[in-house]
Amino acid sequence: MASWMVILESRDTETGERHRDVFEVTPPPEPGRERAVLGQLVRGIHAGALERSFDGAVAVFDEGTRQISASFSVDGRAAERDPGRPGVQGSLFDP
């Protein structure tokens, strides 16, 4: 079974202070639930965080002067966007 991790990287926009945390996700999120899982995890740590964007691979949140990005890693590599999501061009023919 693949090892799913969530990577949280935060930066204080005023001081430049950076922080990085990595959390194991067990079980892996169900397809289509990735955004909700990232949101729950970020708000569990940063209660006042507001989601600013999500592109299918990375969610960005703001909490005061702190900007937080959250993304998945699968077996040590960045998880890719779901090709069925808007903004991502899929393959015309299956390999």
C-alpha positions in Angstrom: 0.0 0.0 0.0 1.3 3.5 -0.9 2.4 5.8 1.9 0.4 9.0 1.9 1.8 12.1 3.8 0.5 15.7 4.1 3.2 18.3 3.9 2.4 21.7 5.6 4.7 24.6 4.9 4.0 27.9 6.5 5.6 31.3 6.2 5.0 34.4 8.2 4.8 37.2 5.6 6.0 39.8 8.0 9.0 38.1 9.6 9.9 35.6 6.9 9.9 32.8 9.5 9.2 29.4 7.9 8.0 26.1 9.3 7.5 22.7 7.8 5.6 19.7 9.1 4.9 16.3 7.6 2.0 14.0 8.8 1.1 10.5 7.8 -2.4 10.1 6.4 -4.0 6.7 7.3 -6.0 5.6 5.5 -5.4 7.6 2.3 -8.1 10.0 1.3 -10.9 8.7 -0.9 -10.7 10.0 -4.5 -12.4 13.4 -4.6 -11.9 14.0 -0.8 -8.3 15.3 -1.0 -9.3 19.0 -0.6 -11.5 18.3 2.4 -8.8 16.2 4.1 -6.2 19.0 3.6 -8.7 21.6 5.0 -9.5 19.5 8.1 -5.8 18.9 8.9 -4.8 22.6 8.4 -7.8 23.9 10.4 -7.0 21.3 13.2 -3.6 22.9 13.6 -4.3 26.5 12.5 -7.9 27.1 13.7 -8.3 30.5 12.1 -7.0 29.5 8.7 -9.0 30.4 5.6 -8.6 28.6 2.3 -7.5 31.0 -0.4 -6.9 28.5 -3.3 -6.9 24.9 -4.4 -5.5 23.7 -7.7 -6.0 20.0 -7.4 -2.6 19.4 -5.9 -1.9 22.2 -3.4 -4.2 24.1 -1.0 -3.2 27.5 0.2 -4.5 29.0 3.4 -4.0 32.3 5.3 -4.1 32.8 9.0 -3.3 36.4 9.9 0.2 37.1 8.6 0.9 33.4 8.1 0.5 31.7 4.7 0.1 27.9 4.8 0.4 25.5 1.9 -0.8 21.9 2.2 -0.1 19.1 -0.3 0.0 15.4 -0.4 3.1 13.2 -1.0 2.7 9.6 -2.1 5.7 7.3 -1.5 8.0 10.3 -1.1 6.9 12.1 -4.3 4.5 15.0 -4.7 1.0 13.7 -5.5 -0.2 14.8 -8.9 -3.4 16.5 -9.8 -6.4 14.4 -10.6 -6.6 14.5 -14.5 -10.3 14.7 -14.3 -10.3 18.1 -12.5 -10.9 21.3 -14.4 -7.7 23.2 -15.4 -5.8 20.0 -16.1 -5.6 18.7 -19.6 -6.0 14.9 -19.8 -4.7 12.5 -22.4 -6.7 12.1 -25.6 -5.7 8.4 -25.9 -4.9 5.9 -23.1 -1.3 4.6 -23.2 
